[in-house]
Structures are given as structure tokens and as C-alpha cells.
């Protein structure tokens, strides 16, 4: 039987070449094929066979093994065509790392890619120990060597190990005395793969073109005007709504206003006026296309749409989402807040909630509404920080027909009218302008509203729950907030404490988020508990929730440990408060240090059982790690053992 022995540099290449050879040859052909990888397999001397070496770089390793009656063929390699379609999604002129095991193989792969038509991509050879700043690259392409790619590259494309080309296959067949009988079939199969790939790529291009056509149709049928400007401020794209606007107003005026907003304004949103109509302009930027994007929304149409939506919501009986049962707590402070809030809920006076960002002000407002006699009526929340002044008035109070150019026929109902009988939660009340402050004062004093452009007061019955993370009294003293409005809002008052002032709730809320956001069970190490309890939580419950989501995104183990926490929590953790066990540990270490006697985790654990603290070695390790993190002790290997620091010595 004829023998073919394949030598390759890596295991992945060995499998790829072996698979290729077997796919091209008929099963009935009696050839014994053996393959070895020089970086992994045990190699033996070989006799009486055809030797196919996949690269000249491993010849020095292979030649000592080749004995009598062997013919050596060094393969000419090419790329696996079936994987090249992945490169079609890289934009032209992108700088891309081409990663391989040596500079020679990297350069060979680059040449092959350029020969296949990918000369519009700037490939940079990357190989072990080369001096290249890889952190600035977004893409890395490799022919079967993904383990060599730097970890920071976000987009990795593995096009698979290089395969042997048709000329090498012909040479192998010739030396096996099989060329005449099999060359036609083999070449046909090889060409068939190329044709199949061409068809597949052609089909994908057709699909992309169809998708682009569909997206273009959709963009041209939306009401918002969309205009894209290139780096020279020329129009790169404009949809039908934008074309109509430029035809009505004049293209120069529109482009001038948009350019001033896109380039000169630090805001992401603003109001632009064209022919008496107000447009909410929103900016965006495409780094991929190097293009500024401006979206223009007709303010009045947007308000009308949102108003229609709110009417539909009212018909459906919109109810607040949260109750007091949703407030996870263990602390006495929060128990008192909830008890007070329940009492205030029974009253119909306005409520002012003061609390830092992330403390759960909307959750508390929703709970108060659901505990009040208005619980079956509408509850609406509006955040003043998210709306421009130009919209707030129409949003809250509505407008009469003809109140301004473009006003809807029949006018518009405001949010106060929609929520009549229910509750409105006004978040970030400290951010409203003097004009809106004056209008709100009328609502609170007279229990009536006046639409924009109207002269007939409309009586309303709405309870207002306002919230702020600012010191409104200080704003009053500075003349930035009306004193009369402040006292009208503060009929009833709740101070929502930050998380750092109710530390008993931290682990309770942490466990709640773990349970609700994951179906897996996680054990929380003592070190993590101590860090969570000692951290100041400037972002409050929102930051704690984000921390849980971060942990769940990266954790693979079943126990949460300090290295699973975000860096900002680890780097800013505060000194923990010491308990009786900590004091016992520090005093014991001090006694042994004075005697110049070594003490470690095991001895401390044994002594804890004699004194009734009963800490296992694992529990003692957690305690010691926390004391190390807070600078009270140092742990040394060998005979030195655990030592008190000057900070620890001063403490006790």
C-alpha cells in the first residue's frame, strides 16, 4: 500500500490539511495517510513514503526523521476560500492586524489576501514578540492562530489554517503514480469549491443590497427629517422628509442652522425654528462613516403623538408599578421612612421627597400613590431634567387651537388634565425654570390650570409628589427657586436616606438583585461582604444594581470574590468598622508579636475556638484578608507570619 506522511507545525494545521487531502481523494483509493504536528506529537523515523511538509520553516525538524526511499515535497499553501467571506464586513482602508506564528507566515498570508482581492484593507503583520502597539487596532485576522491575538482586540476573525494549493496536490498524486487516473476528478472538486464560494458571496452581496434598499425605503417613509453631513459639510444623505423641509425653507438656511448645531453646540439636543415651526434637533455621529447626523422632529407633532399615547394609556387604566412591598430593606431608618410614608399617603397634601440620585425616589412616590385613596387612578411620572423648557409647558398644561403656528386643530390636552383624579410625580423639580415655577405655583394655589393660548381656567384634582436631589432651601436663598412654591410643595416632607446611612440594607438589596437577575445560586465571600459594607456607594441603589449586573456579566465561579467587583469599588473601599472578633484577632497578634513568636491563620483559628468565637481556617482567612486590605496587619510567608502594622498597633 502506498504511504503519505504529512508534517505540519501545529495541530490545527495538521487536522485541516488531513481533512483537505481526504476530502479530495476517493475513499476507494488505497493510501495510508499519517499526519504529525511537530509542536505536539511524538515523532518517529519514517521509511518508504511520500513526505508532505507544510512549511519550509519546519524542514530542519523533519529531515533527521526521513530515512530510506522517501520523497520530500514542501507544500505551497493558500487560504481557505470558504472562510474569506468574513472579511467582507471590514470597511475599506481599515488598519487590521494579520496575526501568525512568524513574520514570514504573516507576510505570506497578507500577500495571499491581496491576491484574492482584499487589497483595500491595510494589513499589518503581527507575530510573537514583535514591537507593535496593538491597542489601537479594532480588528485582528488570523489563519488559524487565534491564541496569538492580543487580548484587547475587540473584533477577531479566524479564517482558518492555510491549506495546500492545487499544484501541490498534483505533485503529490504524481509521486504516488495516481495522477493520470485521478487528476480530472480532483481538479473538478477543487474548482467546484471555488464556484460554490463565488455563488455564496454573490448571494450575500445580493442580500446586503436588498437590505440596503429596504432600509432606504423605511428611512424615506418616516416623518422625521434626517440629514447627514460629511467632513466637508456636504450632504451625504438626505431623506424625503428633509428634502421637503429644504424645498420649503431653503437648503442654505437649513444646512447653516444644522451645521452650527452639529459643530458649535455642546448640547446633543436643541430647538431649531424654520418658517415658524419648532423642530427638536438631535445630533449623532457615525465613526464608521465619518459623518455627522442630524434628526429633526417636529415638536408639535411629537407633542400631539405623545398626548394621544397618554390618552390611550388613561383608557387602559395606567397604574403605578411599585408598592411598599417592593422596597427591600432591613434597616430601622428605612422602616421609619416607610411607616411615615404610609401615614402621609393617607393625606391628600402634596409631598416633597428629598434624596440623592439613585436612592429610589420614584419607587417611593409610586408606593405612596398605591397606598393612597387615589390608587385606582392614573399615576404619571415626568422628569424635568430630560425635557427642554420649550416642551414642558405644552406637555403639562396643553394648548388651545391657534395658540401658535402649527398648533393642532382642537388644541391639546395637558398631562394635568389626563391625570385628573390621580397623581403626578415631578422628578428633579429643582431643575425647572422660573417660568414653569410660576405656572406650577398657580396649580398648587388655585387647583386649576390655564392652557397655552387659553384664557379659561380649567379646574383639576391632582396630587403632586415632587422629588429632588438638590437642596431647595439653598436654591431659595440664592434666588433660583421661588420661596412660595417651595413651601407649597413641602406641605409633607420625606428625607430618603442614602445607602451609606443604612448599611444594614446593602447585603439585603445585593442578594435581592442577585436572585432577580440570575437563576444561578451564588455564595458571597466574607471579603466581598466586608467591601460592600465599607464602600460609600455614591450612586446609591442604582450603583449597587449596576455592580450586581457587572458581577453577573463576568463571573464563572459559584462564589463571588473581591476580584469580581468593579475596579472603582475596590480602589475606593473605605476602612471597615471593626467588630469584637477583629479586636480579638488584633490583640492576639500583638501578644505573639511582642514575644517574637510566629502566629498564622491556623493558630488564630485554634485560639478562636478556645475563646468562643469559633472561626474556621477559611473564615479566619477572610477576616485576615479584610484586615490586610484596611492596613491593620501584614501577612508574611515562613517564620515571620502575621504582623501588626503601626496603624493596627495604634488602633488597639
VOTORNU-517950 format. One record per residue (C-alpha): x, y, z; residue number from 1. Coordinates in Angstrom, 2 decimals. Layout:
      px      py      pz num
       X       Y       Z NUM
...
REM end
This chain:
      px      py      pz num
    0.00    0.00    0.00   1
    1.24    3.50   -0.84   2
    2.03    5.79    2.10   3
    1.71    9.56    2.52   4
    3.13   11.20    5.68   5
    2.22   14.81    6.47   6
    4.32   17.02    8.76   7
    2.85   20.34    9.97   8
    3.95   22.89   12.55   9
    0.72   22.95   14.62  10
   -2.09   20.56   15.50  11
   -4.76   22.78   13.93  12
   -2.87   22.86   10.62  13
   -2.41   19.07   10.76  14
   -6.15   18.47   11.09  15
   -7.00   21.00    8.37  16
   -4.54   19.53    5.81  17
   -5.55   15.95    6.63  18
   -9.20   16.85    6.19  19
   -8.45   18.54    2.85  20
   -6.50   15.55    1.47  21
   -9.17   13.05    2.47  22
  -11.97   15.19    1.01  23
  -10.22   15.42   -2.35  24
   -9.30   11.73   -2.66  25
  -11.84    8.97   -3.28  26
  -12.47    6.64   -0.37  27
  -11.63    3.61   -2.52  28
   -8.09    4.84   -3.16  29
   -5.80    2.68   -1.07  30
   -3.38    5.15    0.50  31
   -2.15    5.03    4.07  32
   -2.13    8.64    5.29  33
   -0.42    9.65    8.54  34
   -0.10   13.19    9.91  35
    2.13   14.69   12.63  36
    2.38   18.11   14.27  37
    5.96   18.95   15.21  38
    4.88   21.13   18.15  39
    2.81   18.43   19.82  40
    3.08   14.86   18.52  41
    5.76   12.27   19.26  42
    7.80   11.88   16.05  43
    9.32    8.66   14.70  44
   11.71    7.87   11.79  45
    9.87    7.09    8.53  46
   10.72    4.88    5.55  47
    9.39    4.21    2.04  48
    6.82    7.00    1.74  49
    5.95   10.36    0.23  50
    6.59   13.13    2.77  51
    4.50   16.31    2.57  52
    5.95   19.14    4.69  53
    3.52   22.05    5.14  54
    6.21   24.73    5.56  55
    9.92   25.14    4.86  56
   10.19   26.54    8.40  57
    9.95   23.02    9.90  58
   12.31   21.28    7.45  59
   15.19   21.30    9.93  60
   12.98   19.49   12.43  61
   11.71   16.93    9.89  62
   14.84   15.97    7.88  63
   16.51   13.93   10.67  64
   13.43   11.66   10.72  65
   13.41   10.91    7.00  66
   15.22    7.64    6.20  67
   15.38    5.31    3.15  68
   13.25    5.63    0.00  69
   11.39    8.84    0.90  70
   10.38   11.67   -1.41  71
   10.03   15.09    0.30  72
    7.55   17.66   -1.03  73
    7.34   21.14    0.53  74
    3.73   22.31    0.19  75
    2.70   25.51   -1.44  76
   -0.04   26.94    0.78  77
   -3.09   29.04    0.04  78
   -6.01   30.40    2.05  79
   -9.20   28.54    2.79  80
  -11.64   30.24    0.45  81
  -14.70   29.19    2.40  82
  -13.71   31.48    5.30  83
  -12.83   34.65    3.41  84
  -16.40   35.99    3.39  85
  -15.84   37.14    6.98  86
  -13.53   39.86    5.67  87
  -16.27   41.46    3.58  88
  -17.59   43.27    6.66  89
  -14.36   45.21    7.27  90
  -14.63   48.75    5.93  91
  -12.13   49.90    3.25  92
   -8.76   51.32    4.39  93
   -9.19   49.91    7.90  94
   -5.89   49.11    9.67  95
   -6.03   45.40   10.58  96
   -3.53   43.12   12.33  97
   -2.67   39.92   10.42  98
   -1.61   37.53   13.17  99
    0.54   34.43   12.56 100
    3.33   32.49   14.28 101
    6.24   34.11   12.37 102
    6.83   37.23   10.31 103
    7.32   35.04    7.22 104
    3.94   33.29    7.54 105
    2.22   36.60    8.37 106
    3.65   38.26    5.24 107
    2.74   35.24    3.10 108
   -0.86   35.42    4.33 109
   -1.02   39.14    3.58 110
    0.22   38.55    0.02 111
   -2.37   35.79   -0.50 112
   -5.19   38.02    0.78 113
   -4.17   40.86   -1.53 114
   -4.05   38.43   -4.46 115
   -7.62   37.39   -3.63 116
   -8.78   41.00   -3.92 117
   -8.59   42.21   -0.33 118
   -6.11   44.94   -1.22 119
   -8.43   47.63    0.15 120
   -7.59   46.59    3.74 121
   -4.34   47.75    5.37 122
   -2.92   44.52    6.85 123
   -0.11   44.89    9.41 124
    1.89   41.71   10.22 125
    1.79   40.72   13.89 126
    3.67   37.77   15.42 127
    5.04   36.79   18.85 128
    7.50   39.31   20.36 129
    7.05   41.88   17.59 130
    7.17   45.54   18.60 131
    3.71   46.83   17.62 132
    1.28   48.96   19.65 133
   -1.69   46.63   19.17 134
   -4.07   48.55   21.48 135
   -5.13   50.99   18.75 136
   -6.41   48.26   16.41 137
  -10.06   47.22   16.27 138
   -9.64   44.12   14.07 139
   -7.30   41.12   14.00 140
   -7.32   38.47   11.26 141
   -5.52   35.15   11.69 142
   -5.14   31.96    9.62 143
   -5.79   29.52   12.45 144
   -3.70   31.10   15.25 145
   -6.29   32.86   17.48 146
   -4.26   32.14   20.64 147
   -1.61   34.59   19.39 148
   -4.03   37.54   19.14 149
   -3.60   40.24   21.84 150
   -6.48   40.11   24.36 151
   -7.54   43.74   23.88 152
   -8.59   43.40   20.20 153
  -12.42   43.62   20.13 154
  -13.01   42.02   16.70 155
  -11.30   38.71   15.87 156
  -11.68   36.98   12.50 157
  -10.20   33.48   12.22 158
  -10.09   32.49    8.54 159
   -8.72   29.06    9.43 160
   -5.30   27.46    8.77 161
   -3.88   27.79    5.28 162
   -4.48   24.75    3.06 163
   -2.29   23.27    0.30 164
   -2.86   24.51   -3.24 165
   -3.79   22.52   -6.33 166
   -0.22   22.40   -7.71 167
    1.00   20.67   -4.55 168
   -1.88   18.19   -4.74 169
   -0.93   17.39   -8.34 170
    2.71   16.88   -7.30 171
    1.66   14.51   -4.51 172
   -0.53   12.48   -6.87 173
    2.25   12.32   -9.43 174
    4.67   10.85   -6.89 175
    2.01    8.35   -5.83 176
    1.61    7.28   -9.52 177
   -2.06    8.31   -9.44 178
   -2.04   11.49  -11.48 179
   -3.48   10.17  -14.72 180
   -6.40    8.33  -13.21 181
   -7.49   10.90  -10.60 182
   -6.40   14.38  -11.69 183
   -9.65   15.17  -13.51 184
  -11.88   14.30  -10.54 185
   -9.69   16.11   -8.05 186
   -9.39   19.30  -10.09 187
  -13.15   19.25  -10.66 188
  -13.77   19.07   -6.91 189
  -11.27   21.84   -6.24 190
  -12.87   24.12   -8.84 191
  -16.33   23.24   -7.56 192
  -15.38   24.63   -4.12 193
  -14.31   27.92   -5.72 194
  -17.52   28.15   -7.75 195
  -19.65   27.36   -4.68 196
  -17.90   30.08   -2.69 197
  -18.38   32.59   -5.50 198
  -22.08   31.82   -5.59 199
  -22.34   32.16   -1.81 200
  -20.55   35.54   -1.75 201
  -22.66   36.74   -4.67 202
  -25.83   35.74   -2.82 203
  -24.67   37.55    0.33 204
  -23.96   40.70   -1.68 205
  -27.45   40.49   -3.18 206
  -28.92   40.13    0.32 207
  -26.95   43.17    1.53 208
  -28.12   45.22   -1.45 209
  -31.72   44.17   -0.79 210
  -31.39   45.10    2.88 211
  -29.91   48.49    2.00 212
  -32.79   49.13   -0.38 213
  -35.32   48.19    2.32 214
  -33.64   50.45    4.89 215
  -33.57   53.31    2.40 216
  -37.31   52.91    1.80 217
  -38.04   52.84    5.54 218
  -35.93   55.94    6.23 219
  -37.65   57.79    3.40 220
  -41.09   56.99    4.79 221
  -40.58   58.24    8.36 222
  -41.79   61.71    9.31 223
  -38.54   62.84   10.96 224
  -36.16   64.76    8.72 225
  -32.71   63.13    8.55 226
  -29.67   64.93    7.11 227
  -26.10   63.56    7.11 228
  -23.09   65.81    6.52 229
  -19.59   64.62    5.65 230
  -16.33   66.09    6.98 231
  -16.59   68.94    4.43 232
  -20.19   69.73    5.48 233
  -21.61   68.49    2.21 234
  -24.83   66.48    2.24 235
  -24.03   62.76    2.15 236
  -27.60   61.59    2.73 237
  -31.00   63.26    2.99 238
  -34.37   61.54    3.33 239
  -37.66   62.60    1.75 240
  -38.91   64.49    4.83 241
  -35.70   66.52    4.91 242
  -35.98   67.21    1.16 243
  -39.46   68.66    1.68 244
  -38.15   70.85    4.50 245
  -35.26   72.20    2.41 246
  -37.63   72.88   -0.52 247
  -39.92   74.89    1.77 248
  -37.33   76.76    3.85 249
  -34.33   76.81    1.54 250
  -31.41   74.42    1.63 251
  -28.82   77.06    2.62 252
  -30.78   78.13    5.71 253
  -31.37   74.54    6.83 254
  -27.73   73.46    6.34 255
  -26.43   76.61    8.04 256
  -28.58   76.03   11.15 257
  -27.77   72.32   11.28 258
  -24.04   72.89   10.82 259
  -23.98   75.46   13.62 260
  -25.73   72.98   15.93 261
  -23.61   69.96   14.97 262
  -20.23   71.68   15.11 263
  -20.53   74.59   17.52 264
  -23.00   73.35   20.13 265
  -22.04   71.18   23.10 266
  -25.63   70.04   23.50 267
  -26.98   66.84   21.97 268
  -30.43   68.39   21.53 269
  -31.75   71.86   20.74 270
  -34.78   73.61   19.27 271
  -34.44   74.99   15.72 272
  -37.05   77.26   14.10 273
  -37.91   77.03   10.41 274
  -40.77   79.14    8.99 275
  -42.41   79.45   12.41 276
  -42.26   75.72   13.13 277
  -40.23   74.36   16.02 278
  -38.07   71.32   15.44 279
  -36.29   69.30   18.10 280
  -32.82   68.73   16.60 281
  -30.88   65.66   17.77 282
  -27.26   65.12   16.84 283
  -25.34   61.90   16.32 284
  -22.05   60.88   14.75 285
  -21.03   57.80   12.75 286
  -17.37   56.99   13.35 287
  -17.60   54.22   10.76 288
  -18.65   56.65    8.01 289
  -17.03   59.79    9.48 290
  -20.38   61.52    9.16 291
  -22.44   63.97   11.27 292
  -26.11   63.05   11.56 293
  -28.94   65.43   12.41 294
  -32.51   64.27   13.10 295
  -35.25   66.92   13.08 296
  -38.51   66.15   14.89 297
  -41.50   68.45   14.53 298
  -42.13   69.46   18.15 299
  -45.87   69.96   17.80 300
  -46.37   66.67   16.01 301
  -44.32   64.95   18.66 302
  -46.35   66.52   21.47 303
  -49.61   65.56   19.75 304
  -48.43   62.00   19.32 305
  -47.35   61.72   22.96 306
  -50.65   63.25   24.04 307
  -52.58   60.69   22.02 308
  -50.49   57.97   23.57 309
  -51.24   59.24   27.07 310
  -54.97   59.30   26.37 311
  -54.71   55.69   25.30 312
  -52.78   54.92   28.49 313
  -55.52   56.55   30.55 314
  -58.15   54.45   28.82 315
  -56.18   51.35   29.78 316
  -56.15   52.40   33.44 317
  -52.47   53.21   33.92 318
  -51.40   52.20   37.43 319
  -48.16   52.85   39.33 320
  -45.73   49.91   39.21 321
  -44.43   49.73   42.77 322
  -45.76   49.30   46.30 323
  -44.09   49.48   49.71 324
  -43.55   45.71   49.48 325
  -41.09   46.37   46.65 326
  -38.82   48.43   48.92 327
  -36.16   45.95   50.03 328
  -34.86   46.91   53.45 329
  -33.71   45.68   56.82 330
  -32.63   48.90   58.49 331
  -34.56   50.78   61.13 332
  -34.11   54.01   59.13 333
  -35.97   52.66   56.11 334
  -38.62   51.08   58.31 335
  -39.26   54.54   59.76 336
  -39.32   56.11   56.26 337
  -41.90   53.56   55.10 338
  -44.06   53.99   58.22 339
  -44.05   57.78   57.81 340
  -44.73   57.48   54.07 341
  -47.75   55.26   54.71 342
  -49.18   57.86   57.06 343
  -48.53   60.67   54.58 344
  -50.10   58.63   51.79 345
  -53.46   58.75   53.58 346
  -53.40   62.54   53.41 347
  -54.13   64.35   50.16 348
  -51.47   67.04   50.58 349
  -48.53   67.41   48.24 350
  -45.33   65.56   49.18 351
  -41.70   66.57   48.65 352
  -39.15   63.72   48.59 353
  -35.54   64.73   49.09 354
  -32.83   62.22   48.30 355
  -29.63   61.68   46.37 356
  -29.67   60.24   42.86 357
  -30.25   56.51   42.85 358
  -31.93   56.27   46.25 359
  -35.31   55.19   44.81 360
  -37.40   58.37   44.86 361
  -39.74   57.24   42.07 362
  -40.20   53.86   43.75 363
  -41.25   55.64   46.96 364
  -43.57   58.02   45.07 365
  -45.21   55.08   43.30 366
  -45.65   53.29   46.64 367
  -47.27   56.37   48.22 368
  -49.71   56.61   45.30 369
  -50.65   52.93   45.57 370
  -51.21   53.29   49.33 371
  -53.42   56.37   48.91 372
  -57.10   56.77   48.12 373
  -56.09   57.63   44.55 374
  -54.54   54.19   43.97 375
  -57.04   53.25   41.23 376
  -56.46   56.49   39.32 377
  -53.70   57.50   36.91 378
  -50.10   57.89   38.01 379
  -47.67   59.74   35.73 380
  -44.01   60.44   36.27 381
  -42.23   63.27   34.49 382
  -38.53   64.08   34.80 383
  -37.83   67.77   34.30 384
  -34.16   67.12   33.64 385
  -34.99   65.21   30.46 386
  -37.27   67.79   28.77 387
  -36.39   71.16   27.24 388
  -38.30   74.18   28.56 389
  -39.96   74.65   25.17 390
  -41.84   71.37   25.57 391
  -42.65   71.31   29.30 392
  -45.41   73.92   29.12 393
  -47.36   72.18   26.39 394
  -46.65   68.82   27.99 395
  -48.03   69.74   31.42 396
  -50.74   72.28   30.60 397
  -51.72   71.64   26.98 398
  -52.61   74.36   24.47 399
  -55.61   75.89   22.69 400
  -56.22   75.74   18.98 401
  -54.35   78.57   17.24 402
  -52.12   79.21   20.27 403
  -49.11   79.24   17.95 404
  -48.19   78.46   14.40 405
  -48.65   74.77   13.79 406
  -50.93   74.23   16.78 407
  -53.15   71.21   16.25 408
  -56.77   71.83   15.34 409
  -58.81   71.46   18.50 410
  -55.79   72.06   20.71 411
  -54.17   69.56   23.04 412
  -54.91   68.14   26.46 413
  -52.10   68.52   29.02 414
  -50.74   65.99   31.46 415
  -52.51   67.62   34.41 416
  -55.85   67.08   32.70 417
  -55.01   63.47   31.80 418
  -54.03   62.70   35.39 419
  -57.12   64.38   36.85 420
  -58.12   62.47   39.98 421
  -54.73   60.78   40.17 422
  -51.12   61.61   40.98 423
  -48.30   63.30   39.08 424
  -44.73   62.62   40.15 425
  -42.49   65.57   39.25 426
  -38.88   64.37   39.44 427
  -35.87   66.73   39.53 428
  -38.16   69.63   40.49 429
  -35.09   71.74   41.30 430
  -34.22   71.95   37.60 431
  -37.31   73.83   36.37 432
  -37.12   77.37   35.04 433
  -38.70   80.42   36.78 434
  -41.43   80.47   34.14 435
  -42.54   76.90   34.86 436
  -42.18   77.52   38.61 437
  -44.74   80.33   38.33 438
  -47.17   78.15   36.40 439
  -46.82   75.31   38.90 440
  -47.49   77.70   41.75 441
  -50.87   78.56   40.18 442
  -51.74   74.86   40.01 443
  -50.91   74.40   43.69 444
  -52.65   77.58   44.84 445
  -55.77   77.63   42.69 446
  -56.15   73.92   41.80 447
  -56.59   74.93   38.18 448
  -54.56   75.20   35.01 449
  -54.52   77.58   32.07 450
  -53.66   76.14   28.68 451
  -51.08   77.82   26.48 452
  -53.00   80.43   24.47 453
  -56.10   79.96   26.64 454
  -57.97   82.35   28.94 455
  -60.35   79.95   30.64 456
  -59.14   78.28   33.85 457
  -59.68   74.52   33.99 458
  -60.20   73.06   37.49 459
  -58.18   69.95   38.24 460
  -57.84   67.49   41.10 461
  -54.29   66.18   41.03 462
  -51.96   65.27   43.86 463
  -48.35   66.27   43.27 464
  -45.43   64.29   44.60 465
  -42.22   66.16   43.83 466
  -38.65   64.96   44.24 467
  -35.20   66.49   44.10 468
  -31.58   65.63   44.81 469
  -30.81   69.32   45.41 470
  -31.11   71.49   48.48 471
  -34.19   73.52   47.51 472
  -33.87   75.75   50.57 473
  -30.37   76.79   49.43 474
  -31.77   77.48   45.95 475
  -34.43   79.68   47.56 476
  -31.75   81.66   49.41 477
  -29.83   82.05   46.13 478
  -32.95   83.32   44.35 479
  -33.05   80.33   41.99 480
  -36.24   78.78   43.34 481
  -39.45   80.50   44.40 482
  -39.94   80.54   48.16 483
  -43.74   80.38   47.89 484
  -43.52   77.34   45.58 485
  -41.04   75.67   47.92 486
  -43.40   75.85   50.89 487
  -46.39   74.80   48.78 488
  -44.51   71.68   47.69 489
  -43.22   70.96   51.17 490
  -46.59   70.52   52.85 491
  -45.44   67.00   53.65 492
  -41.78   66.08   53.57 493
  -39.76   62.85   53.37 494
  -35.99   62.62   53.55 495
  -34.86   59.45   51.78 496
  -31.51   58.43   53.32 497
  -28.59   57.44   51.10 498
  -27.40   53.84   51.10 499
  -24.29   54.66   53.15 500
  -26.57   55.71   56.04 501
  -28.47   52.43   56.08 502
  -25.72   49.86   55.71 503
  -27.94   47.08   57.07 504
  -29.80   47.22   53.73 505
  -26.74   46.78   51.49 506
  -26.42   42.99   51.61 507
  -30.20   42.58   51.63 508
  -30.56   44.58   48.40 509
  -27.43   42.95   46.92 510
  -28.94   39.47   47.46 511
  -32.26   40.65   46.03 512
  -30.64   41.81   42.79 513
  -28.65   38.56   42.57 514
  -31.83   36.49   42.93 515
  -33.92   38.50   40.48 516
  -31.27   38.94   37.79 517
  -29.89   35.38   37.69 518
  -31.27   31.88   38.04 519
  -27.92   30.65   39.40 520
  -27.08   30.46   43.09 521
  -24.01   32.37   44.20 522
  -22.22   32.31   47.52 523
  -20.86   35.70   48.60 524
  -17.44   35.58   50.26 525
  -16.88   37.33   53.56 526
  -14.27   39.57   51.93 527
  -16.85   40.79   49.41 528
  -19.43   41.38   52.13 529
  -16.95   43.49   54.08 530
  -16.04   45.51   50.98 531
  -19.71   46.11   50.12 532
  -20.44   47.22   53.67 533
  -17.43   49.52   53.88 534
  -17.94   51.17   50.46 535
  -19.61   54.61   50.45 536
  -22.00   53.99   47.48 537
  -22.12   57.50   45.97 538
  -24.50   56.17   43.29 539
  -26.70   54.51   45.94 540
  -29.06   51.66   44.96 541
  -28.59   52.32   41.26 542
  -24.84   51.82   41.66 543
  -25.42   48.66   43.71 544
  -27.67   47.29   40.97 545
  -25.03   48.12   38.34 546
  -22.44   46.31   40.48 547
  -24.55   43.14   40.52 548
  -25.02   43.30   36.76 549
  -21.26   43.72   36.30 550
  -20.55   40.69   38.51 551
  -23.08   38.52   36.64 552
  -21.53   39.52   33.32 553
  -18.02   38.34   34.21 554
  -18.33   35.63   36.87 555
  -17.73   31.99   36.01 556
  -17.37   30.56   39.52 557
  -20.11   29.94   42.07 558
  -18.55   32.16   44.76 559
  -18.34   35.94   44.42 560
  -14.86   37.14   45.40 561
  -13.22   40.58   45.52 562
  -11.73   40.32   42.03 563
  -15.28   40.08   40.64 564
  -16.09   43.59   41.88 565
  -15.70   46.70   39.68 566
  -12.34   48.45   40.00 567
  -13.81   51.69   41.32 568
  -15.29   49.88   44.31 569
  -12.04   48.06   45.03 570
   -9.92   51.19   44.66 571
  -12.20   53.38   46.79 572
  -13.25   50.96   49.50 573
  -13.38   52.54   52.92 574
  -11.87   51.33   56.18 575
  -14.21   48.74   57.63 576
  -15.74   49.07   61.06 577
  -14.20   46.51   63.42 578
  -16.22   44.02   65.44 579
  -15.28   42.06   68.59 580
  -13.75   39.26   66.53 581
  -11.47   41.72   64.72 582
  -10.32   43.19   68.04 583
   -9.64   39.68   69.39 584
   -7.53   38.87   66.32 585
   -5.53   42.10   66.55 586
   -4.87   41.68   70.29 587
   -3.79   38.06   69.81 588
   -1.39   39.04   67.01 589
    0.01   41.80   69.23 590
    0.72   39.34   72.06 591
    2.61   36.98   69.74 592
    4.48   39.89   68.07 593
    5.68   41.14   71.48 594
    7.04   37.64   72.26 595
    8.65   37.46   68.76 596
    6.65   34.27   68.26 597
    5.23   33.34   64.87 598
    1.46   33.19   64.50 599
   -0.60   32.36   61.42 600
   -4.09   31.57   60.26 601
   -4.19   28.05   61.70 602
   -3.08   29.11   65.19 603
   -5.51   32.02   65.24 604
   -8.35   29.67   64.27 605
   -7.45   27.27   67.11 606
   -7.34   30.11   69.64 607
  -10.73   31.42   68.43 608
  -12.39   28.15   69.47 609
  -10.92   28.47   72.95 610
  -12.40   31.95   73.34 611
  -15.82   31.14   71.90 612
  -15.52   32.96   68.55 613
  -15.23   29.61   66.70 614
  -13.75   30.69   63.36 615
  -12.70   28.00   60.89 616
   -9.44   28.46   58.98 617
  -11.41   29.58   55.93 618
  -13.36   32.15   57.99 619
  -10.15   33.32   59.61 620
   -8.59   33.81   56.17 621
  -11.47   36.12   55.22 622
  -11.03   38.14   58.41 623
   -7.28   38.44   57.90 624
   -7.68   39.50   54.26 625
  -10.05   42.28   55.32 626
   -7.60   43.48   57.99 627
   -4.82   43.46   55.38 628
   -6.94   45.46   52.93 629
   -7.56   48.08   55.60 630
   -3.89   48.33   56.55 631
   -4.08   46.87   60.07 632
   -1.86   43.82   59.52 633
    0.71   42.36   57.13 634
    0.95   38.66   56.24 635
    4.43   37.27   55.54 636
    5.44   33.80   54.42 637
    7.54   31.45   56.51 638
    8.61   32.12   60.07 639
    7.60   35.79   60.08 640
    3.84   35.08   59.96 641
    1.25   37.78   60.68 642
    2.45   41.19   61.92 643
    0.59   44.25   63.19 644
    1.19   47.45   61.25 645
    1.63   50.79   63.00 646
   -1.98   51.56   62.05 647
   -3.16   48.36   63.72 648
   -0.99   48.93   66.78 649
   -2.34   52.47   67.20 650
   -5.89   51.18   66.90 651
   -5.66   48.79   69.87 652
REM end
